[in-house]
């Protein structure tokens, strides 16, 4: 039985009214050599566990016509951990989460309509899952964090979210729900956490309606019919594009499996990561400005990360979000039609053969 710590009336009211916010947060970890080796072994071991569970479920399906249940996945994961030759400690949360993910993948496949991703597949080398850590054993202390089975290590990445709510007494860190250790494209160890936070103190909007239109990389914002200047790509975008193209040409010239290719690939991933981070930061500044300024937000042609940020920020600040799909409204700027690719002999032959098959 989990006992609750005394919580403030505001925390109880936020949970009761459904106003609690779940905020994602991440930082970079700096493990020592021993910890980095243990993290890499655990990450690779979880990949082997996922493949073993998938093979066991497929074998049971070939014999009985039924896949394994959630309880059977957990039992198989425990049995695998007891029989493995490598006795490095694995966090129990990561083991059970791997079994739960495999069970959820099969359960989603059997739902109607079936998802587009298909049945689970075996994970090759380099596609290892993240290491889930429980909030009961993850503790932050200044610029250090304690991870279960790996010990204390330094971290960098700003400050923890504000307005964190108290929860079960088992939580070692205030407001933390769970965490995940993963490795990014630049081979850096990262820690992602989800925190339970209270509602924000929102200010009254200064405008009535904001219209957000997206056309490729361009985003136009209108506040009460007045066009507002938005932050566009900075001067480094063109330079980064040239660097990516140059590194891509170097990758094509380097031999497969060589050390030179590994160095060039690492540089390519680092530049691509910086480009993604700057694009995400640009979207963050734009969406924050729109949500704080308008009470009603109308989006047209917005998708991806920009739409995701508008959705959760509008919900946090109590704004009304209207998503328009289909053709633009009368009087709005029409989208440019997509240019047709020039015909080639192969494409022309395929088009002619398909027309003959349809009797055109």
Secondary structure, 3 states (H helix, E strand, C coil): CCCECCCCHHHHHHHHCCCCEEEEEEEEEECCHHHHHHHHHHHHHHHHHHHHHHHHHHHHHHHHCCCCCHHHHHHHHHHHHHHCCCCCCCCHHHHHHHHHHHHHHHHHHCCCCCCCCCCCCCCCCCCCCCEEEECCCCEEECCEEEECCCEEEEEECCCCCCCECCCECCCCCCCEEEEEEEECCCCCEEEEEEEEECCCCCCCCCEEEEEEEEECCEEEEEECCEEECCCCCCCHHHHHHHHHHHHHHHHHHCCCCCHHHHHHHHHHHHHHHHHHHHHHHHHHHHHHHHHHHEEEEEEECCCHHHHHHHHHHHHHHCCEEEEECCCCCCCCCCCCCCCCCCCCHHHHHHHHHHHHHHCC
